[in-house]
Amino acid sequence: MNRRLLIINQALNLSFLKIVEKLAYDFEDCILITGSYLDSVKGQLRIVHAPPHNPSSIVSRFKSWIQFTLFVLNWVRKNKLSFDLVFVNTNPPIAPFLALFFKKIKDWPYILLVWDIYPDIVERSNRFKVFKPLFILWRWINGRVYKNASVVITLGEKMALTIRRQVPRLQFDIKIIPNYSDPMRIKPILKEENWFAKRYNLTDKFVVLYSGKMGLGHDIETILKAAKLLALYKDIIFLFIGQGPGYNLVQEFMKRENLQNILLLPLQPEEVFPFSIAVGDVGIVSIQKGMENLMMPSKLYDMMAAGLAIIGISEGENDLRDTIERYNVGINEPSGDAILLTKSIISLKSKADLLNYYKQNARKAIIINFNLNNICKIYRNIFISLFQRGGENNV
Protein backbone atom coordinates (compact mmCIF):
# COMPACT_ATOMS: atom_id res chain seq x y z
CA MET A 1 0.00 0.00 0.00
CA ASN A 2 2.97 2.33 0.62
CA ARG A 3 1.05 4.31 3.21
CA ARG A 4 1.55 5.30 6.85
CA LEU A 5 -0.58 3.75 9.60
CA LEU A 6 -0.89 4.95 13.20
CA ILE A 7 -2.28 2.43 15.72
CA ILE A 8 -3.45 3.55 19.17
CA ASN A 9 -3.92 0.94 21.89
CA GLN A 10 -3.02 1.36 25.57
CA ALA A 11 -3.31 -2.14 27.09
CA LEU A 12 -2.10 -4.43 24.34
CA ASN A 13 -2.97 -8.11 24.32
CA LEU A 14 -1.05 -10.69 22.35
CA SER A 15 -3.96 -11.41 20.00
CA PHE A 16 -4.25 -7.81 18.85
CA LEU A 17 -0.48 -7.50 18.55
CA LYS A 18 -0.37 -10.42 16.12
CA ILE A 19 -3.07 -8.80 13.99
CA VAL A 20 -1.29 -5.45 13.73
CA GLU A 21 2.05 -7.15 13.08
CA LYS A 22 0.50 -8.75 10.00
CA LEU A 23 -1.26 -5.55 8.92
CA ALA A 24 2.04 -3.64 9.17
CA TYR A 25 3.45 -5.51 6.17
CA ASP A 26 1.00 -3.64 3.94
CA PHE A 27 2.27 -0.21 4.99
CA GLU A 28 5.40 1.75 4.28
CA ASP A 29 5.46 2.83 7.92
CA CYS A 30 3.37 1.50 10.79
CA ILE A 31 3.62 2.94 14.32
CA LEU A 32 1.90 1.49 17.39
CA ILE A 33 1.54 3.74 20.44
CA THR A 34 0.94 1.51 23.45
CA GLY A 35 1.19 1.49 27.20
CA SER A 36 2.28 -2.15 27.17
CA TYR A 37 6.00 -2.81 27.28
CA LEU A 38 7.30 -4.85 24.35
CA ASP A 39 10.88 -6.01 23.96
CA SER A 40 10.48 -6.70 20.29
CA VAL A 41 7.90 -7.14 17.55
CA LYS A 42 7.84 -8.89 14.21
CA GLY A 43 8.03 -7.29 10.81
CA GLN A 44 7.80 -3.58 10.10
CA LEU A 45 5.84 -2.51 13.16
CA ARG A 46 7.46 0.28 15.19
CA ILE A 47 6.62 0.74 18.87
CA VAL A 48 6.22 3.96 20.84
CA HIS A 49 5.93 3.32 24.58
CA ALA A 50 3.33 5.42 26.39
CA PRO A 51 1.93 5.52 29.98
CA PRO A 52 0.57 2.08 30.92
CA HIS A 53 -2.96 1.11 31.85
CA ASN A 54 -3.51 0.85 35.61
CA PRO A 55 -6.54 -1.39 36.36
CA SER A 56 -6.16 -1.47 40.14
CA SER A 57 -9.10 0.90 40.76
CA ILE A 58 -11.61 3.07 38.92
CA VAL A 59 -9.65 6.20 39.80
CA SER A 60 -6.38 4.69 38.59
CA ARG A 61 -8.05 3.63 35.35
CA PHE A 62 -9.36 7.12 34.56
CA LYS A 63 -6.02 8.65 35.49
CA SER A 64 -4.09 6.29 33.21
CA TRP A 65 -6.55 6.90 30.35
CA ILE A 66 -5.97 10.65 30.57
CA GLN A 67 -2.18 10.26 30.86
CA PHE A 68 -2.12 8.02 27.79
CA THR A 69 -4.32 10.38 25.77
CA LEU A 70 -2.19 13.41 26.61
CA PHE A 71 0.95 11.47 25.70
CA VAL A 72 -0.43 10.61 22.24
CA LEU A 73 -1.39 14.22 21.59
CA ASN A 74 2.03 15.44 22.63
CA TRP A 75 3.85 12.76 20.64
CA VAL A 76 1.97 13.65 17.45
CA ARG A 77 2.67 17.36 18.02
CA LYS A 78 6.39 16.83 18.59
CA ASN A 79 7.05 14.38 15.76
CA LYS A 80 5.13 16.27 13.07
CA LEU A 81 4.40 13.08 11.10
CA SER A 82 1.51 12.64 8.71
CA PHE A 83 -0.55 9.45 8.53
CA ASP A 84 -2.84 8.07 5.85
CA LEU A 85 -4.91 6.11 8.37
CA VAL A 86 -5.42 5.81 12.12
CA PHE A 87 -6.50 2.48 13.62
CA VAL A 88 -7.92 3.01 17.11
CA ASN A 89 -9.89 0.85 19.53
CA THR A 90 -11.76 1.45 22.77
CA ASN A 91 -8.69 0.80 24.89
CA PRO A 92 -8.58 3.24 26.53
CA PRO A 93 -12.28 4.11 26.11
CA ILE A 94 -11.47 7.76 25.37
CA ALA A 95 -8.92 6.92 22.66
CA PRO A 96 -11.55 7.26 19.89
CA PHE A 97 -11.75 10.96 20.82
CA LEU A 98 -8.16 11.20 19.60
CA ALA A 99 -9.09 9.74 16.24
CA LEU A 100 -11.93 12.25 15.87
CA PHE A 101 -9.56 15.09 16.80
CA PHE A 102 -6.98 13.99 14.22
CA LYS A 103 -9.72 13.67 11.60
CA LYS A 104 -10.95 17.21 12.21
CA ILE A 105 -7.55 18.87 12.63
CA LYS A 106 -5.33 16.87 10.27
CA ASP A 107 -7.86 15.13 8.03
CA TRP A 108 -6.55 11.67 8.91
CA PRO A 109 -9.23 9.01 8.26
CA TYR A 110 -9.66 6.38 10.94
CA ILE A 111 -10.94 2.86 11.54
CA LEU A 112 -12.64 2.37 14.91
CA LEU A 113 -12.60 -1.03 16.62
CA VAL A 114 -15.20 -1.21 19.41
CA TRP A 115 -14.18 -3.84 21.95
CA ASP A 116 -16.45 -2.50 24.72
CA ILE A 117 -19.23 0.06 24.51
CA TYR A 118 -18.56 3.04 26.75
CA PRO A 119 -19.71 4.95 28.74
CA ASP A 120 -22.53 2.43 29.17
CA ILE A 121 -20.30 -0.10 30.95
CA VAL A 122 -19.24 2.46 33.55
CA GLU A 123 -22.72 3.94 33.90
CA ARG A 124 -24.49 0.60 34.35
CA SER A 125 -22.17 -0.37 37.17
CA ASN A 126 -24.43 1.92 39.27
CA ARG A 127 -21.42 3.45 41.03
CA PHE A 128 -21.24 6.74 39.21
CA LYS A 129 -24.76 8.21 38.96
CA VAL A 130 -23.34 11.57 39.98
CA PHE A 131 -21.49 11.67 36.64
CA LYS A 132 -24.64 11.47 34.51
CA PRO A 133 -23.95 14.83 32.73
CA LEU A 134 -20.50 13.49 31.82
CA PHE A 135 -22.05 10.35 30.31
CA ILE A 136 -24.48 12.46 28.26
CA LEU A 137 -21.56 14.44 26.86
CA TRP A 138 -19.57 11.24 26.27
CA ARG A 139 -22.41 9.74 24.22
CA TRP A 140 -22.74 12.92 22.19
CA ILE A 141 -19.04 12.76 21.34
CA ASN A 142 -19.38 9.04 20.58
CA GLY A 143 -22.05 9.85 18.01
CA ARG A 144 -19.59 12.12 16.21
CA VAL A 145 -16.81 9.53 16.56
CA TYR A 146 -18.95 6.84 14.92
CA LYS A 147 -20.28 9.07 12.15
CA ASN A 148 -16.83 10.38 11.18
CA ALA A 149 -15.16 6.96 11.08
CA SER A 150 -14.32 5.44 7.73
CA VAL A 151 -15.10 2.01 9.17
CA VAL A 152 -16.59 0.88 12.48
CA ILE A 153 -15.78 -2.66 13.59
CA THR A 154 -17.16 -4.52 16.58
CA LEU A 155 -17.10 -8.07 17.95
CA GLY A 156 -20.66 -9.34 17.51
CA GLU A 157 -24.07 -8.79 15.97
CA LYS A 158 -25.72 -7.75 19.24
CA MET A 159 -22.99 -5.20 19.95
CA ALA A 160 -23.49 -3.81 16.45
CA LEU A 161 -27.22 -3.46 17.10
CA THR A 162 -26.49 -1.56 20.31
CA ILE A 163 -24.28 0.90 18.44
CA ARG A 164 -26.87 1.22 15.69
CA ARG A 165 -29.57 2.08 18.25
CA GLN A 166 -27.33 4.70 19.83
CA VAL A 167 -26.39 6.22 16.47
CA PRO A 168 -29.46 5.61 14.29
CA ARG A 169 -28.29 7.86 11.43
CA LEU A 170 -25.07 5.98 10.82
CA GLN A 171 -24.71 5.87 7.05
CA PHE A 172 -22.68 2.68 6.68
CA ASP A 173 -22.69 -0.92 7.85
CA ILE A 174 -20.88 -1.88 11.03
CA LYS A 175 -18.37 -4.63 10.33
CA ILE A 176 -18.43 -7.71 12.56
CA ILE A 177 -15.05 -9.29 13.31
CA PRO A 178 -14.93 -11.66 16.29
CA ASN A 179 -11.90 -12.22 18.45
CA TYR A 180 -9.78 -15.31 17.94
CA SER A 181 -7.21 -17.57 19.55
CA ASP A 182 -4.01 -19.13 18.27
CA PRO A 183 -4.59 -22.92 18.25
CA MET A 184 -0.87 -23.53 17.81
CA ARG A 185 -0.04 -21.63 21.00
CA ILE A 186 -3.12 -22.50 23.10
CA LYS A 187 -4.04 -26.17 23.01
CA PRO A 188 -5.37 -28.91 25.31
CA ILE A 189 -2.81 -30.36 27.73
CA LEU A 190 -3.43 -33.41 29.90
CA LYS A 191 -3.23 -32.41 33.55
CA GLU A 192 -0.70 -35.09 34.37
CA GLU A 193 1.53 -33.57 31.65
CA ASN A 194 0.89 -29.96 32.65
CA TRP A 195 3.49 -28.56 35.05
CA PHE A 196 1.05 -25.81 36.10
CA ALA A 197 -1.50 -28.39 37.23
CA LYS A 198 1.20 -30.22 39.16
CA ARG A 199 2.50 -27.07 40.84
CA TYR A 200 -0.92 -26.22 42.27
CA ASN A 201 -2.05 -29.80 42.99
CA LEU A 202 -4.82 -29.77 40.39
CA THR A 203 -4.12 -33.02 38.58
CA ASP A 204 -6.90 -34.90 40.39
CA LYS A 205 -9.37 -31.99 40.58
CA PHE A 206 -12.31 -30.95 38.42
CA VAL A 207 -11.23 -27.37 37.70
CA VAL A 208 -13.76 -24.61 37.13
CA LEU A 209 -11.65 -21.81 35.68
CA TYR A 210 -12.17 -18.05 35.54
CA SER A 211 -9.20 -16.42 33.82
CA GLY A 212 -8.72 -12.82 32.74
CA LYS A 213 -10.09 -9.40 33.61
CA MET A 214 -11.97 -9.07 36.89
CA GLY A 215 -13.38 -5.63 36.26
CA LEU A 216 -16.53 -3.74 35.43
CA GLY A 217 -19.03 -5.84 33.53
CA HIS A 218 -17.94 -9.24 34.78
CA ASP A 219 -20.25 -11.19 37.10
CA ILE A 220 -17.86 -12.58 39.71
CA GLU A 221 -20.39 -12.75 42.55
CA THR A 222 -22.47 -15.55 41.02
CA ILE A 223 -19.37 -17.72 40.60
CA LEU A 224 -18.36 -17.14 44.22
CA LYS A 225 -21.82 -18.08 45.47
CA ALA A 226 -21.66 -21.29 43.42
CA ALA A 227 -18.27 -22.07 44.97
CA LYS A 228 -19.81 -21.73 48.42
CA LEU A 229 -22.69 -24.04 47.47
CA LEU A 230 -20.19 -26.64 46.22
CA ALA A 231 -17.83 -26.39 49.17
CA LEU A 232 -18.49 -30.01 50.21
CA TYR A 233 -17.33 -31.35 46.81
CA LYS A 234 -13.67 -31.88 47.62
CA ASP A 235 -12.76 -32.80 44.05
CA ILE A 236 -14.12 -29.56 42.54
CA ILE A 237 -11.98 -26.44 42.74
CA PHE A 238 -12.69 -22.93 41.50
CA LEU A 239 -9.56 -21.35 40.05
CA PHE A 240 -9.53 -17.57 39.58
CA ILE A 241 -6.62 -16.06 37.63
CA GLY A 242 -6.51 -12.39 36.74
CA GLN A 243 -6.46 -8.80 37.86
CA GLY A 244 -8.79 -5.90 38.47
CA PRO A 245 -11.30 -4.83 41.14
CA GLY A 246 -12.78 -8.33 41.24
CA TYR A 247 -9.49 -9.75 42.50
CA ASN A 248 -10.01 -8.13 45.91
CA LEU A 249 -13.63 -9.27 45.88
CA VAL A 250 -12.53 -12.90 45.52
CA GLN A 251 -9.84 -12.47 48.15
CA GLU A 252 -12.27 -11.01 50.68
CA PHE A 253 -14.89 -13.68 49.96
CA MET A 254 -12.39 -16.48 50.52
CA LYS A 255 -11.32 -14.98 53.83
CA ARG A 256 -14.87 -14.26 55.03
CA GLU A 257 -16.31 -17.66 54.10
CA ASN A 258 -13.16 -19.64 54.92
CA LEU A 259 -13.51 -21.67 51.73
CA GLN A 260 -10.92 -24.27 50.74
CA ASN A 261 -12.27 -24.90 47.24
CA ILE A 262 -11.13 -21.56 45.76
CA LEU A 263 -7.63 -20.89 44.45
CA LEU A 264 -6.83 -17.27 43.56
CA LEU A 265 -3.78 -16.39 41.45
CA PRO A 266 -2.60 -13.14 39.86
CA LEU A 267 -2.45 -12.61 36.12
CA GLN A 268 0.12 -15.01 34.69
CA PRO A 269 3.03 -14.11 32.36
CA GLU A 270 2.54 -14.76 28.65
CA GLU A 271 4.87 -17.76 28.73
CA VAL A 272 2.80 -19.37 31.52
CA PHE A 273 -0.61 -18.60 30.05
CA PRO A 274 -0.85 -21.60 27.65
CA PHE A 275 -0.42 -23.90 30.67
CA SER A 276 -2.66 -22.02 33.10
CA ILE A 277 -5.57 -21.77 30.65
CA ALA A 278 -5.32 -25.47 29.78
CA VAL A 279 -5.69 -26.55 33.42
CA GLY A 280 -9.46 -26.06 33.39
CA ASP A 281 -12.18 -28.58 32.69
CA VAL A 282 -14.85 -25.90 32.53
CA GLY A 283 -14.23 -22.28 31.67
CA ILE A 284 -16.62 -19.65 32.97
CA VAL A 285 -17.24 -16.52 30.92
CA SER A 286 -19.48 -14.07 32.74
CA ILE A 287 -21.18 -10.79 31.92
CA GLN A 288 -22.85 -8.67 34.57
CA LYS A 289 -26.60 -8.28 34.19
CA GLY A 290 -27.45 -5.29 32.03
CA MET A 291 -24.13 -5.29 30.16
CA GLU A 292 -24.71 -8.27 27.85
CA ASN A 293 -24.74 -6.30 24.60
CA LEU A 294 -21.90 -3.95 25.53
CA MET A 295 -19.03 -6.43 25.38
CA MET A 296 -17.84 -9.82 24.18
CA PRO A 297 -15.22 -11.32 26.55
CA SER A 298 -12.11 -12.34 24.64
CA LYS A 299 -11.29 -14.98 27.26
CA LEU A 300 -13.92 -17.19 25.60
CA TYR A 301 -11.71 -17.93 22.59
CA ASP A 302 -8.59 -18.90 24.52
CA MET A 303 -10.68 -21.21 26.71
CA MET A 304 -12.14 -22.79 23.59
CA ALA A 305 -8.67 -23.20 22.07
CA ALA A 306 -7.53 -24.97 25.25
CA GLY A 307 -10.41 -27.41 24.84
CA LEU A 308 -12.52 -26.30 27.80
CA ALA A 309 -16.27 -26.74 28.01
CA ILE A 310 -17.83 -23.30 28.45
CA ILE A 311 -20.38 -22.07 30.93
CA GLY A 312 -21.59 -18.61 30.07
CA ILE A 313 -23.26 -16.35 32.62
CA SER A 314 -25.43 -13.83 30.83
CA GLU A 315 -29.00 -12.61 30.44
CA GLY A 316 -31.16 -12.70 27.34
CA GLU A 317 -29.97 -12.61 23.76
CA ASN A 318 -26.31 -11.64 23.45
CA ASP A 319 -23.16 -12.45 21.49
CA LEU A 320 -21.69 -14.67 24.21
CA ARG A 321 -24.77 -16.85 24.40
CA ASP A 322 -25.09 -16.93 20.60
CA THR A 323 -21.52 -18.22 20.22
CA ILE A 324 -21.91 -20.87 22.91
CA GLU A 325 -25.12 -22.18 21.37
CA ARG A 326 -24.16 -21.84 17.70
CA TYR A 327 -20.99 -23.90 18.10
CA ASN A 328 -22.30 -26.25 20.84
CA VAL A 329 -19.41 -25.55 23.18
CA GLY A 330 -21.29 -25.45 26.49
CA ILE A 331 -24.15 -23.97 28.48
CA ASN A 332 -25.39 -20.47 29.26
CA GLU A 333 -26.99 -19.70 32.62
CA PRO A 334 -28.67 -16.45 33.74
CA SER A 335 -26.80 -13.88 35.78
CA GLY A 336 -27.24 -14.07 39.53
CA ASP A 337 -28.53 -17.65 39.65
CA ALA A 338 -25.84 -19.53 41.56
CA ILE A 339 -28.08 -22.60 42.00
CA LEU A 340 -28.43 -23.13 38.24
CA LEU A 341 -24.71 -22.58 37.85
CA THR A 342 -23.92 -25.27 40.44
CA LYS A 343 -26.29 -27.68 38.71
CA SER A 344 -24.53 -27.11 35.38
CA ILE A 345 -21.12 -27.69 36.94
CA ILE A 346 -22.23 -30.91 38.62
CA SER A 347 -23.92 -32.05 35.41
CA LEU A 348 -20.76 -31.55 33.33
CA LYS A 349 -18.65 -33.25 35.97
CA SER A 350 -20.90 -36.30 36.08
CA LYS A 351 -21.53 -36.59 32.32
CA ALA A 352 -18.15 -37.29 30.77
CA ASP A 353 -19.58 -37.76 27.27
CA LEU A 354 -21.30 -34.38 27.31
CA LEU A 355 -18.22 -32.69 28.75
CA ASN A 356 -15.98 -34.15 26.04
CA TYR A 357 -18.52 -33.25 23.34
CA TYR A 358 -18.36 -29.59 24.35
CA LYS A 359 -14.59 -29.69 24.67
CA GLN A 360 -14.09 -31.14 21.20
CA ASN A 361 -16.52 -28.68 19.65
CA ALA A 362 -14.75 -25.76 21.34
CA ARG A 363 -11.35 -26.74 19.98
CA LYS A 364 -12.79 -27.44 16.52
CA ALA A 365 -14.50 -24.03 16.35
CA ILE A 366 -11.22 -22.24 16.98
CA ILE A 367 -9.33 -24.24 14.37
CA ILE A 368 -11.99 -23.75 11.69
CA ASN A 369 -13.56 -20.38 12.47
CA PHE A 370 -11.70 -18.31 15.06
CA ASN A 371 -8.04 -18.55 14.09
CA LEU A 372 -5.47 -15.86 13.35
CA ASN A 373 -5.28 -16.37 9.59
CA ASN A 374 -9.04 -16.14 9.08
CA ILE A 375 -9.44 -13.05 11.24
CA CYS A 376 -6.42 -11.28 9.74
CA LYS A 377 -7.78 -11.89 6.26
CA ILE A 378 -11.02 -10.11 7.21
CA TYR A 379 -9.13 -7.13 8.64
CA ARG A 380 -6.83 -6.91 5.63
CA ASN A 381 -9.75 -6.98 3.19
CA ILE A 382 -11.36 -4.06 5.04
CA PHE A 383 -8.14 -2.03 4.97
CA ILE A 384 -7.57 -2.72 1.26
CA SER A 385 -11.18 -1.92 0.41
CA LEU A 386 -10.94 1.35 2.33
CA PHE A 387 -7.94 2.56 0.34
CA GLN A 388 -9.44 1.42 -2.93
CA ARG A 389 -12.42 3.68 -2.19
CA GLY A 390 -10.21 6.59 -1.22
CA GLY A 391 -10.67 6.40 2.57
CA GLU A 392 -14.28 7.57 2.40
CA ASN A 393 -17.23 6.48 4.50
CA ASN A 394 -19.65 3.81 3.38
CA VAL A 395 -16.89 1.25 2.83
C-alpha positions, 0 to 999 in steps of 0.5 A: 500500500505504501502508506503510513498507519498509526495504531493507538492501543493502551493495554495491548494483548497478544492477539491484537499484537499479532493482527497489527504485526501482520497488517504492518506488512501492507504499509510503508510505515506502521507505528503502534503507540501503546502502554504495554511494554514490548521487547520486540515485535515482528516485521515492520511494526514500530513501537512507541511506549506510552503511559501504561494502563492501571486497572487497580481501581476506577480512579487509577483507570481514569487517570491512566486513560488521561495520561495516555491520551495526553501522551499521544497528543504530545507525541503527534505534536512533537514528531510532526508526522503525517498518517494516511490512516489511524486504527484506534480501539476502545482501549482506553475508552477515550482513545476514539476521541483522539481519532476524531480530533486527528480527523478534524484537525489533520484530516486523517481518516480512521478505523474504529474497533469497538471492543467494549461500549462506553460509557454504558459499561461504567454507567451501568455499574451503578457506582457513578450516577453523579457523573450522569452529565459526563455520560451524556456528553460522552455519548454525544461525542461518541455519536460524532466519533462513529459518524466520522469513522471510515469504518466501524468494527465490533465483535458481535451482531448484538454489539453492532445493534447496540451501536446502531440504536445509539447512532441511528443515522449511521450511514454505513454498515458496522463490520463484525469481526470476532476475536480469535485464539491461536490454536498452535499456542493454546491447546489442550494439555493433559493435567498429568503432563501440565506442570502448572496443574502439578504445581498447584495440585490440580491433577486430580481436581475438576477445575472450574476456571475463571481467567482474565479481567476481573473488572466492570461488567464481569459477574464474579459474585455468582461464581463465588456463590456457586463455589460456596454451594459446592464447598463439600465437593472436595474434588471440585476447585474454582480457580480464579486467575486475573487482575482488576477490582474483582481480584479483591472481591474474591480475596475477601470472599475467601477470607470471610467464608473460609472456603478451601475450594477456591484458588486465587492467582494473579495474572500469569506471564505470557509464557505461563498462560498456555499452561494455566488456561489449559488446566481447566475442565470448565471455563466460565465466561461471565457478563454482569446483568445489564451489560450483555450487549456492551461487550464480548469477553475475549477470554472465551476464545482462549478457553475454547482453544484450550479445549474447555467446556464453556459455561456462560453467565449472561441474560437474554440474547447476546453475542456470548450466548449466541456463540456458545449455542451456535458452536455447541461448546457449552451452556449459558446460565442467567446472571445471579442464579448460583443454583443453576450454575452449580447444577450445570457444573455438577452435570458436566462433571458427572456426564463425561460424554457431554463434557468431552462433546463440548470440549471437542466442539470448542477446539474445533471451532477455533481451528476452523472459524476463530483462528489468526489467519481467518481473522487477519484476512477479514481485517486486511480486506477491510483495509484494502477496500478502504484505500481502494475507495479513497478512505471515504465512508460507506466502505 
